[in-house]
Amino acid sequence: MSADPGDDPHVRLLLGAYVLDALDAEETCRVARHLQLCDACARDYVEVAEASALLALLRAEDLRE
């Protein structure tokens, strides 16, 4: 990986949707490509993915509190 993502703008705003598999095919490919090139966005992706996994462990009652 490189610290320089090239000409592709950062994809931080798309990471939540990417983790939830809610992007269309074109956006999914764009984010996946960018994550291979950008250390900063790759780190953010790991954080978003971990947060999503932790939220999935909660019960509905836990979320209402």
PDB file of N, CA, C and O in Angstrom, chain B, residues numbered from 101:
ATOM      1  N   MET B 101       0.835  -1.176   0.000  1.00  0.00           N
ATOM      2  CA  MET B 101       0.000   0.000   0.000  1.00  0.00           C
ATOM      3  C   MET B 101       0.876   1.233   0.000  1.00  0.00           C
ATOM      4  O   MET B 101       2.044   1.197   0.384  1.00  0.00           O
ATOM      5  N   SER B 102       0.297   2.291  -0.427  1.00  0.00           N
ATOM      6  CA  SER B 102       0.993   3.566  -0.493  1.00  0.00           C
ATOM      7  C   SER B 102       0.163   4.609   0.229  1.00  0.00           C
ATOM      8  O   SER B 102      -1.055   4.469   0.344  1.00  0.00           O
ATOM      9  N   ALA B 103       0.810   5.643   0.710  1.00  0.00           N
ATOM     10  CA  ALA B 103       0.085   6.723   1.365  1.00  0.00           C
ATOM     11  C   ALA B 103      -0.621   7.606   0.348  1.00  0.00           C
ATOM     12  O   ALA B 103      -1.502   8.383   0.718  1.00  0.00           O
ATOM     13  N   ASP B 104      -0.257   7.506  -0.914  1.00  0.00           N
ATOM     14  CA  ASP B 104      -0.827   8.341  -1.967  1.00  0.00           C
ATOM     15  C   ASP B 104      -1.918   7.578  -2.705  1.00  0.00           C
ATOM     16  O   ASP B 104      -1.628   6.590  -3.380  1.00  0.00           O
ATOM     17  N   PRO B 105      -3.177   8.023  -2.587  1.00  0.00           N
ATOM     18  CA  PRO B 105      -4.260   7.317  -3.263  1.00  0.00           C
ATOM     19  C   PRO B 105      -4.353   7.627  -4.748  1.00  0.00           C
ATOM     20  O   PRO B 105      -5.275   7.161  -5.418  1.00  0.00           O
ATOM     21  N   GLY B 106      -3.426   8.398  -5.267  1.00  0.00           N
ATOM     22  CA  GLY B 106      -3.485   8.762  -6.678  1.00  0.00           C
ATOM     23  C   GLY B 106      -4.506   9.855  -6.906  1.00  0.00           C
ATOM     24  O   GLY B 106      -4.717  10.708  -6.044  1.00  0.00           O
ATOM     25  N   ASP B 107      -5.135   9.830  -8.057  1.00  0.00           N
ATOM     26  CA  ASP B 107      -6.113  10.862  -8.405  1.00  0.00           C
ATOM     27  C   ASP B 107      -7.499  10.586  -7.827  1.00  0.00           C
ATOM     28  O   ASP B 107      -8.366  11.460  -7.861  1.00  0.00           O
ATOM     29  N   ASP B 108      -7.715   9.397  -7.304  1.00  0.00           N
ATOM     30  CA  ASP B 108      -9.021   9.030  -6.771  1.00  0.00           C
ATOM     31  C   ASP B 108      -9.252   9.729  -5.434  1.00  0.00           C
ATOM     32  O   ASP B 108      -8.418   9.618  -4.535  1.00  0.00           O
ATOM     33  N   PRO B 109     -10.370  10.449  -5.281  1.00  0.00           N
ATOM     34  CA  PRO B 109     -10.639  11.092  -3.994  1.00  0.00           C
ATOM     35  C   PRO B 109     -10.893  10.049  -2.909  1.00  0.00           C
ATOM     36  O   PRO B 109     -11.280   8.915  -3.190  1.00  0.00           O
ATOM     37  N   HIS B 110     -10.669  10.459  -1.676  1.00  0.00           N
ATOM     38  CA  HIS B 110     -10.885   9.542  -0.553  1.00  0.00           C
ATOM     39  C   HIS B 110     -12.334   9.060  -0.522  1.00  0.00           C
ATOM     40  O   HIS B 110     -13.241   9.738  -1.005  1.00  0.00           O
ATOM     41  N   VAL B 111     -12.528   7.892   0.047  1.00  0.00           N
ATOM     42  CA  VAL B 111     -13.839   7.237   0.015  1.00  0.00           C
ATOM     43  C   VAL B 111     -14.454   7.095   1.403  1.00  0.00           C
ATOM     44  O   VAL B 111     -15.359   6.282   1.594  1.00  0.00           O
ATOM     45  N   ARG B 112     -13.985   7.862   2.362  1.00  0.00           N
ATOM     46  CA  ARG B 112     -14.450   7.714   3.746  1.00  0.00           C
ATOM     47  C   ARG B 112     -15.970   7.754   3.872  1.00  0.00           C
ATOM     48  O   ARG B 112     -16.548   6.991   4.645  1.00  0.00           O
ATOM     49  N   LEU B 113     -16.611   8.626   3.127  1.00  0.00           N
ATOM     50  CA  LEU B 113     -18.066   8.752   3.245  1.00  0.00           C
ATOM     51  C   LEU B 113     -18.812   7.533   2.719  1.00  0.00           C
ATOM     52  O   LEU B 113     -19.995   7.362   3.014  1.00  0.00           O
ATOM     53  N   LEU B 114     -18.153   6.698   1.958  1.00  0.00           N
ATOM     54  CA  LEU B 114     -18.788   5.499   1.400  1.00  0.00           C
ATOM     55  C   LEU B 114     -18.501   4.240   2.214  1.00  0.00           C
ATOM     56  O   LEU B 114     -19.062   3.182   1.927  1.00  0.00           O
ATOM     57  N   LEU B 115     -17.640   4.337   3.221  1.00  0.00           N
ATOM     58  CA  LEU B 115     -17.196   3.127   3.916  1.00  0.00           C
ATOM     59  C   LEU B 115     -18.320   2.407   4.652  1.00  0.00           C
ATOM     60  O   LEU B 115     -18.362   1.177   4.642  1.00  0.00           O
ATOM     61  N   GLY B 116     -19.223   3.131   5.285  1.00  0.00           N
ATOM     62  CA  GLY B 116     -20.335   2.484   5.977  1.00  0.00           C
ATOM     63  C   GLY B 116     -21.187   1.664   5.019  1.00  0.00           C
ATOM     64  O   GLY B 116     -21.527   0.515   5.298  1.00  0.00           O
ATOM     65  N   ALA B 117     -21.522   2.264   3.896  1.00  0.00           N
ATOM     66  CA  ALA B 117     -22.314   1.550   2.888  1.00  0.00           C
ATOM     67  C   ALA B 117     -21.527   0.387   2.301  1.00  0.00           C
ATOM     68  O   ALA B 117     -22.101  -0.657   1.989  1.00  0.00           O
ATOM     69  N   TYR B 118     -20.220   0.558   2.150  1.00  0.00           N
ATOM     70  CA  TYR B 118     -19.367  -0.521   1.625  1.00  0.00           C
ATOM     71  C   TYR B 118     -19.371  -1.715   2.582  1.00  0.00           C
ATOM     72  O   TYR B 118     -19.506  -2.860   2.151  1.00  0.00           O
ATOM     73  N   VAL B 119     -19.224  -1.445   3.866  1.00  0.00           N
ATOM     74  CA  VAL B 119     -19.224  -2.515   4.870  1.00  0.00           C
ATOM     75  C   VAL B 119     -20.564  -3.243   4.877  1.00  0.00           C
ATOM     76  O   VAL B 119     -20.608  -4.460   5.055  1.00  0.00           O
ATOM     77  N   LEU B 120     -21.643  -2.514   4.686  1.00  0.00           N
ATOM     78  CA  LEU B 120     -22.981  -3.113   4.700  1.00  0.00           C
ATOM     79  C   LEU B 120     -23.395  -3.675   3.345  1.00  0.00           C
ATOM     80  O   LEU B 120     -24.524  -4.138   3.183  1.00  0.00           O
ATOM     81  N   ASP B 121     -22.486  -3.638   2.372  1.00  0.00           N
ATOM     82  CA  ASP B 121     -22.749  -4.135   1.020  1.00  0.00           C
ATOM     83  C   ASP B 121     -23.952  -3.425   0.399  1.00  0.00           C
ATOM     84  O   ASP B 121     -24.811  -4.049  -0.224  1.00  0.00           O
ATOM     85  N   ALA B 122     -23.987  -2.104   0.585  1.00  0.00           N
ATOM     86  CA  ALA B 122     -25.123  -1.326   0.103  1.00  0.00           C
ATOM     87  C   ALA B 122     -24.769  -0.422  -1.078  1.00  0.00           C
ATOM     88  O   ALA B 122     -25.566   0.438  -1.454  1.00  0.00           O
ATOM     89  N   LEU B 123     -23.597  -0.604  -1.662  1.00  0.00           N
ATOM     90  CA  LEU B 123     -23.192   0.192  -2.819  1.00  0.00           C
ATOM     91  C   LEU B 123     -23.500  -0.557  -4.106  1.00  0.00           C
ATOM     92  O   LEU B 123     -23.596  -1.784  -4.118  1.00  0.00           O
ATOM     93  N   ASP B 124     -23.652   0.193  -5.185  1.00  0.00           N
ATOM     94  CA  ASP B 124     -23.805  -0.479  -6.471  1.00  0.00           C
ATOM     95  C   ASP B 124     -22.445  -1.032  -6.901  1.00  0.00           C
ATOM     96  O   ASP B 124     -21.425  -0.745  -6.273  1.00  0.00           O
ATOM     97  N   ALA B 125     -22.436  -1.808  -7.951  1.00  0.00           N
ATOM     98  CA  ALA B 125     -21.213  -2.504  -8.375  1.00  0.00           C
ATOM     99  C   ALA B 125     -20.080  -1.536  -8.703  1.00  0.00           C
ATOM    100  O   ALA B 125     -18.925  -1.789  -8.358  1.00  0.00           O
ATOM    101  N   GLU B 126     -20.404  -0.440  -9.360  1.00  0.00           N
ATOM    102  CA  GLU B 126     -19.371   0.535  -9.737  1.00  0.00           C
ATOM    103  C   GLU B 126     -18.738   1.179  -8.505  1.00  0.00           C
ATOM    104  O   GLU B 126     -17.516   1.300  -8.420  1.00  0.00           O
ATOM    105  N   GLU B 127     -19.581   1.593  -7.544  1.00  0.00           N
ATOM    106  CA  GLU B 127     -19.050   2.198  -6.322  1.00  0.00           C
ATOM    107  C   GLU B 127     -18.252   1.190  -5.512  1.00  0.00           C
ATOM    108  O   GLU B 127     -17.216   1.529  -4.941  1.00  0.00           O
ATOM    109  N   THR B 128     -18.732  -0.055  -5.457  1.00  0.00           N
ATOM    110  CA  THR B 128     -18.017  -1.099  -4.729  1.00  0.00           C
ATOM    111  C   THR B 128     -16.620  -1.286  -5.296  1.00  0.00           C
ATOM    112  O   THR B 128     -15.654  -1.378  -4.539  1.00  0.00           O
ATOM    113  N   CYS B 129     -16.502  -1.343  -6.602  1.00  0.00           N
ATOM    114  CA  CYS B 129     -15.182  -1.487  -7.240  1.00  0.00           C
ATOM    115  C   CYS B 129     -14.303  -0.285  -6.959  1.00  0.00           C
ATOM    116  O   CYS B 129     -13.112  -0.432  -6.685  1.00  0.00           O
ATOM    117  N   ARG B 130     -14.882   0.900  -7.025  1.00  0.00           N
ATOM    118  CA  ARG B 130     -14.112   2.119  -6.760  1.00  0.00           C
ATOM    119  C   ARG B 130     -13.556   2.119  -5.342  1.00  0.00           C
ATOM    120  O   ARG B 130     -12.380   2.420  -5.137  1.00  0.00           O
ATOM    121  N   VAL B 131     -14.393   1.783  -4.362  1.00  0.00           N
ATOM    122  CA  VAL B 131     -13.943   1.760  -2.971  1.00  0.00           C
ATOM    123  C   VAL B 131     -12.883   0.681  -2.784  1.00  0.00           C
ATOM    124  O   VAL B 131     -11.857   0.934  -2.152  1.00  0.00           O
ATOM    125  N   ALA B 132     -13.108  -0.504  -3.314  1.00  0.00           N
ATOM    126  CA  ALA B 132     -12.146  -1.602  -3.170  1.00  0.00           C
ATOM    127  C   ALA B 132     -10.790  -1.224  -3.756  1.00  0.00           C
ATOM    128  O   ALA B 132      -9.753  -1.486  -3.145  1.00  0.00           O
ATOM    129  N   ARG B 133     -10.796  -0.614  -4.930  1.00  0.00           N
ATOM    130  CA  ARG B 133      -9.535  -0.164  -5.550  1.00  0.00           C
ATOM    131  C   ARG B 133      -8.836   0.875  -4.681  1.00  0.00           C
ATOM    132  O   ARG B 133      -7.626   0.814  -4.465  1.00  0.00           O
ATOM    133  N   HIS B 134      -9.614   1.819  -4.193  1.00  0.00           N
ATOM    134  CA  HIS B 134      -9.044   2.893  -3.386  1.00  0.00           C
ATOM    135  C   HIS B 134      -8.434   2.343  -2.096  1.00  0.00           C
ATOM    136  O   HIS B 134      -7.363   2.779  -1.676  1.00  0.00           O
ATOM    137  N   LEU B 135      -9.114   1.393  -1.478  1.00  0.00           N
ATOM    138  CA  LEU B 135      -8.607   0.827  -0.224  1.00  0.00           C
ATOM    139  C   LEU B 135      -7.271   0.116  -0.420  1.00  0.00           C
ATOM    140  O   LEU B 135      -6.476   0.034   0.516  1.00  0.00           O
ATOM    141  N   GLN B 136      -7.018  -0.391  -1.605  1.00  0.00           N
ATOM    142  CA  GLN B 136      -5.730  -1.031  -1.891  1.00  0.00           C
ATOM    143  C   GLN B 136      -4.606  -0.012  -1.977  1.00  0.00           C
ATOM    144  O   GLN B 136      -3.441  -0.357  -1.779  1.00  0.00           O
ATOM    145  N   LEU B 137      -4.941   1.236  -2.272  1.00  0.00           N
ATOM    146  CA  LEU B 137      -3.925   2.265  -2.503  1.00  0.00           C
ATOM    147  C   LEU B 137      -3.754   3.252  -1.359  1.00  0.00           C
ATOM    148  O   LEU B 137      -2.710   3.897  -1.259  1.00  0.00           O
ATOM    149  N   CYS B 138      -4.742   3.385  -0.501  1.00  0.00           N
ATOM    150  CA  CYS B 138      -4.747   4.458   0.493  1.00  0.00           C
ATOM    151  C   CYS B 138      -4.728   3.899   1.911  1.00  0.00           C
ATOM    152  O   CYS B 138      -5.714   3.329   2.377  1.00  0.00           O
ATOM    153  N   ASP B 139      -3.608   4.068   2.585  1.00  0.00           N
ATOM    154  CA  ASP B 139      -3.476   3.575   3.957  1.00  0.00           C
ATOM    155  C   ASP B 139      -4.490   4.217   4.901  1.00  0.00           C
ATOM    156  O   ASP B 139      -5.062   3.536   5.752  1.00  0.00           O
ATOM    157  N   ALA B 140      -4.716   5.517   4.758  1.00  0.00           N
ATOM    158  CA  ALA B 140      -5.629   6.221   5.659  1.00  0.00           C
ATOM    159  C   ALA B 140      -7.051   5.678   5.536  1.00  0.00           C
ATOM    160  O   ALA B 140      -7.700   5.411   6.547  1.00  0.00           O
ATOM    161  N   CYS B 141      -7.530   5.515   4.327  1.00  0.00           N
ATOM    162  CA  CYS B 141      -8.886   4.990   4.137  1.00  0.00           C
ATOM    163  C   CYS B 141      -8.968   3.516   4.537  1.00  0.00           C
ATOM    164  O   CYS B 141     -10.003   3.068   5.032  1.00  0.00           O
ATOM    165  N   ALA B 142      -7.899   2.767   4.330  1.00  0.00           N
ATOM    166  CA  ALA B 142      -7.882   1.359   4.743  1.00  0.00           C
ATOM    167  C   ALA B 142      -7.999   1.250   6.261  1.00  0.00           C
ATOM    168  O   ALA B 142      -8.696   0.371   6.769  1.00  0.00           O
ATOM    169  N   ARG B 143      -7.318   2.142   6.989  1.00  0.00           N
ATOM    170  CA  ARG B 143      -7.439   2.148   8.456  1.00  0.00           C
ATOM    171  C   ARG B 143      -8.861   2.506   8.869  1.00  0.00           C
ATOM    172  O   ARG B 143      -9.426   1.887   9.772  1.00  0.00           O
ATOM    173  N   ASP B 144      -9.436   3.501   8.210  1.00  0.00           N
ATOM    174  CA  ASP B 144     -10.819   3.879   8.514  1.00  0.00           C
ATOM    175  C   ASP B 144     -11.778   2.734   8.216  1.00  0.00           C
ATOM    176  O   ASP B 144     -12.734   2.511   8.960  1.00  0.00           O
ATOM    177  N   TYR B 145     -11.526   2.013   7.135  1.00  0.00           N
ATOM    178  CA  TYR B 145     -12.366   0.862   6.785  1.00  0.00           C
ATOM    179  C   TYR B 145     -12.365  -0.175   7.912  1.00  0.00           C
ATOM    180  O   TYR B 145     -13.418  -0.694   8.282  1.00  0.00           O
ATOM    181  N   VAL B 146     -11.192  -0.470   8.451  1.00  0.00           N
ATOM    182  CA  VAL B 146     -11.095  -1.451   9.538  1.00  0.00           C
ATOM    183  C   VAL B 146     -11.923  -0.988  10.732  1.00  0.00           C
ATOM    184  O   VAL B 146     -12.630  -1.791  11.341  1.00  0.00           O
ATOM    185  N   GLU B 147     -11.846   0.284  11.071  1.00  0.00           N
ATOM    186  CA  GLU B 147     -12.617   0.810  12.201  1.00  0.00           C
ATOM    187  C   GLU B 147     -14.120   0.703  11.953  1.00  0.00           C
ATOM    188  O   GLU B 147     -14.870   0.305  12.843  1.00  0.00           O
ATOM    189  N   VAL B 148     -14.553   1.052  10.761  1.00  0.00           N
ATOM    190  CA  VAL B 148     -15.982   0.977  10.428  1.00  0.00           C
ATOM    191  C   VAL B 148     -16.451  -0.477  10.438  1.00  0.00           C
ATOM    192  O   VAL B 148     -17.533  -0.776  10.944  1.00  0.00           O
ATOM    193  N   ALA B 149     -15.652  -1.370   9.887  1.00  0.00           N
ATOM    194  CA  ALA B 149     -16.018  -2.792   9.855  1.00  0.00           C
ATOM    195  C   ALA B 149     -16.104  -3.363  11.265  1.00  0.00           C
ATOM    196  O   ALA B 149     -17.012  -4.136  11.569  1.00  0.00           O
ATOM    197  N   GLU B 150     -15.158  -2.984  12.130  1.00  0.00           N
ATOM    198  CA  GLU B 150     -15.190  -3.468  13.513  1.00  0.00           C
ATOM    199  C   GLU B 150     -16.405  -2.924  14.253  1.00  0.00           C
ATOM    200  O   GLU B 150     -17.057  -3.660  14.994  1.00  0.00           O
ATOM    201  N   ALA B 151     -16.717  -1.649  14.061  1.00  0.00           N
ATOM    202  CA  ALA B 151     -17.889  -1.057  14.709  1.00  0.00           C
ATOM    203  C   ALA B 151     -19.167  -1.749  14.242  1.00  0.00           C
ATOM    204  O   ALA B 151     -20.059  -2.023  15.046  1.00  0.00           O
ATOM    205  N   SER B 152     -19.254  -2.028  12.960  1.00  0.00           N
ATOM    206  CA  SER B 152     -20.422  -2.713  12.420  1.00  0.00           C
ATOM    207  C   SER B 152     -20.565  -4.106  13.032  1.00  0.00           C
ATOM    208  O   SER B 152     -21.668  -4.532  13.376  1.00  0.00           O
ATOM    209  N   ALA B 153     -19.449  -4.804  13.164  1.00  0.00           N
ATOM    210  CA  ALA B 153     -19.479  -6.149  13.749  1.00  0.00           C
ATOM    211  C   ALA B 153     -19.918  -6.096  15.210  1.00  0.00           C
ATOM    212  O   ALA B 153     -20.673  -6.956  15.662  1.00  0.00           O
ATOM    213  N   LEU B 154     -19.450  -5.095  15.947  1.00  0.00           N
ATOM    214  CA  LEU B 154     -19.852  -4.964  17.350  1.00  0.00           C
ATOM    215  C   LEU B 154     -21.331  -4.624  17.471  1.00  0.00           C
ATOM    216  O   LEU B 154     -22.021  -5.169  18.333  1.00  0.00           O
ATOM    217  N   LEU B 155     -21.819  -3.743  16.629  1.00  0.00           N
ATOM    218  CA  LEU B 155     -23.243  -3.393  16.664  1.00  0.00           C
ATOM    219  C   LEU B 155     -24.122  -4.596  16.349  1.00  0.00           C
ATOM    220  O   LEU B 155     -25.225  -4.718  16.882  1.00  0.00           O
ATOM    221  N   ALA B 156     -23.647  -5.471  15.498  1.00  0.00           N
ATOM    222  CA  ALA B 156     -24.414  -6.666  15.138  1.00  0.00           C
ATOM    223  C   ALA B 156     -24.588  -7.605  16.330  1.00  0.00           C
ATOM    224  O   ALA B 156     -25.499  -8.433  16.338  1.00  0.00           O
ATOM    225  N   LEU B 157     -23.726  -7.481  17.330  1.00  0.00           N
ATOM    226  CA  LEU B 157     -23.815  -8.332  18.514  1.00  0.00           C
ATOM    227  C   LEU B 157     -24.884  -7.861  19.495  1.00  0.00           C
ATOM    228  O   LEU B 157     -25.309  -8.627  20.361  1.00  0.00           O
ATOM    229  N   LEU B 158     -25.320  -6.615  19.368  1.00  0.00           N
ATOM    230  CA  LEU B 158     -26.297  -6.069  20.301  1.00  0.00           C
ATOM    231  C   LEU B 158     -27.698  -6.578  19.994  1.00  0.00           C
ATOM    232  O   LEU B 158     -28.050  -6.842  18.844  1.00  0.00           O
ATOM    233  N   ARG B 159     -28.475  -6.708  21.045  1.00  0.00           N
ATOM    234  CA  ARG B 159     -29.879  -7.069  20.887  1.00  0.00           C
ATOM    235  C   ARG B 159     -30.688  -5.794  20.678  1.00  0.00           C
ATOM    236  O   ARG B 159     -30.215  -4.705  21.004  1.00  0.00           O
ATOM    237  N   ALA B 160     -31.867  -5.909  20.155  1.00  0.00           N
ATOM    238  CA  ALA B 160     -32.727  -4.746  19.917  1.00  0.00           C
ATOM    239  C   ALA B 160     -32.974  -3.987  21.219  1.00  0.00           C
ATOM    240  O   ALA B 160     -33.025  -2.757  21.215  1.00  0.00           O
ATOM    241  N   GLU B 161     -33.128  -4.702  22.326  1.00  0.00           N
ATOM    242  CA  GLU B 161     -33.365  -4.059  23.622  1.00  0.00           C
ATOM    243  C   GLU B 161     -32.170  -3.196  24.027  1.00  0.00           C
ATOM    244  O   GLU B 161     -32.339  -2.134  24.627  1.00  0.00           O
ATOM    245  N   ASP B 162     -30.971  -3.655  23.699  1.00  0.00           N
ATOM    246  CA  ASP B 162     -29.766  -2.895  24.028  1.00  0.00           C
ATOM    247  C   ASP B 162     -29.727  -1.573  23.274  1.00  0.00           C
ATOM    248  O   ASP B 162     -29.252  -0.569  23.805  1.00  0.00           O
ATOM    249  N   LEU B 163     -30.214  -1.568  22.063  1.00  0.00           N
ATOM    250  CA  LEU B 163     -30.169  -0.370  21.238  1.00  0.00           C
ATOM    251  C   LEU B 163     -31.170   0.684  21.697  1.00  0.00           C
ATOM    252  O   LEU B 163     -30.968   1.873  21.447  1.00  0.00           O
ATOM    253  N   ARG B 164     -32.227   0.276  22.353  1.00  0.00           N
ATOM    254  CA  ARG B 164     -33.252   1.219  22.812  1.00  0.00           C
ATOM    255  C   ARG B 164     -32.845   1.935  24.083  1.00  0.00           C
ATOM    256  O   ARG B 164     -33.397   2.989  24.397  1.00  0.00           O
ATOM    257  N   GLU B 165     -31.899   1.393  24.817  1.00  0.00           N
ATOM    258  CA  GLU B 165     -31.504   1.982  26.108  1.00  0.00           C
ATOM    259  C   GLU B 165     -30.676   3.206  25.951  1.00  0.00           C
ATOM    260  O   GLU B 165     -30.271   3.809  26.945  1.00  0.00           O
TER     261      GLU B 165
END
